[in-house]
């Protein structure tokens, strides 16, 4: 089934591109109905989409441990994160209402990040999840 859908979409893409009808292809790909699933209304899926990703949890955790932090402090506290990924993750977390961004009109410019009330409310759940993960990691039931 997946292979046949892929072939159909690939064939459709080729045809539409060949015919110069790219506007139809973009309309087809932007149709949100194609991407609906039974889990769209699940609150757990919604929550995990807000905090999921490689860098969001380390950012949230660093802010919970240190309180208000500046950009370079965050960058130094999270090993391996690039400037682009830190900037993108901070913007996404701000849009999701998990962190605050406060910009000061000074020379040189200064920006501070902190957790919102929603971000603070997330920390006990993350601690519980970490505790569960630790128990599972040390469990003999894992194969």
N, C-alpha and C positions, 0 to 999 in steps of 0.2 A: 504494500500500500504506500509506504513512504517513498519507495523508489519510483512508483508510477506518478505520484504527485510531483516529485522532483523533476521527472522527465517532462511532464505536462507544463510545469512552470518554466523550465528551461526552454522548451519548445516555444512557449508563448512569448517569452522574453526575446528569443531570436527573431520570431516573426514580427513582433511589434517594433523591434529595433530596426530590422531590415526594411520594414515598410515606413520607417520614420515616424511612427506613432508612439513616441515615448511618453506623451501625456497620458495615454491610456494605461501604460505600464505603471506610471507613478500613481494613478488613481487606484489601480488594482492593488498595489503594494501598500497604499495608505489606508486600505479598508480595514478598520479595526475589528470588524466581525470575524475576519479570518483567524485572528489571534485570541479569540475568546476561549476560555476553558472553564471547567466546573469549579476551579479554585479561585476564580476572580473575586468572589464575595467572601472568601475565607479571611478572617481577621489575622490569623497567624501568617498566612502567605503575604498579606499586606504589610504586616510588621517586618517580616524578614526581607521584603523588597526595600523597605526604608533603610535598614541597617546592613543589608547584605553587601558583598563586595570585599575585595581584598583589603582595602585601606580604611573603610569606614569604622569598623570596630576598633582598630588600634588608635584612631583619632579620638573616638568617643572615650576610650579607656584612658588615654593620656590626659584628656581634659577632666575626667572624673578624678584622677589621682592628683593632678597639679592645680586644678581650678582654672583661672583665667591664664591664657598663654598667648604669646605673640607668635607670628608665623614661623620665624626661625627657631624658636624654642620647640614648637611642634615638630618641625623638620628634623631637628637634632634628636628628639626623643623617639622618633619612629625610624628604625633602621631600614634602609633600602628604598624609601619612598622618594620619587622624583618630584621636582617642583611642579611639573604639570599635573601629576596625579594628586598631589596634596591640594593644589588650587582647585582642581575639578571636584575632588571629594568634599572639600570645605563648602563649595558652592552648593553641591547637592544636599549636604546635611543642613545647610542654612535654609534652602528651599523647602526641605522636609520638616522644618521647625524643630530640629534637634540641637542645633547650636546657634548662638548669637554671634554676630560680627559687629564689632564696634570700631568705627574709624575715627581717629582724632585728626583734626585739621591743624597739624603742626608741621614744622620743618625740622628734621625729616619726618615724612608721614609715618604714623604708627597705627597698627591694626591689632586688636585683641579679640581672641575667640574664647567663648565660654559655653557651657551647656545651658540650654533653656530649661524651664520647669519640666517640659516633656522629656528632655534629655536626662535630667536628674531622676525622673520617675522610671526611666529605662534601666538604670544601674542595678537595682535589686534583682530585676529579671535576668540581667546578664550575669550577675553573681551566682544566681541559682543555676543557670545554664552551665556556667563554668564548673560549679560543684558537681553537677550531674556528669559533665564530660570527664572530670577527674575520676569519679567513681567508675565510669565506663572504661576509662583508660586502664585502671588498675584491676578491673574485673577479670575473672577467669572465664567468663561466658563468651568473650570475644574469640573468634576463630581466626 
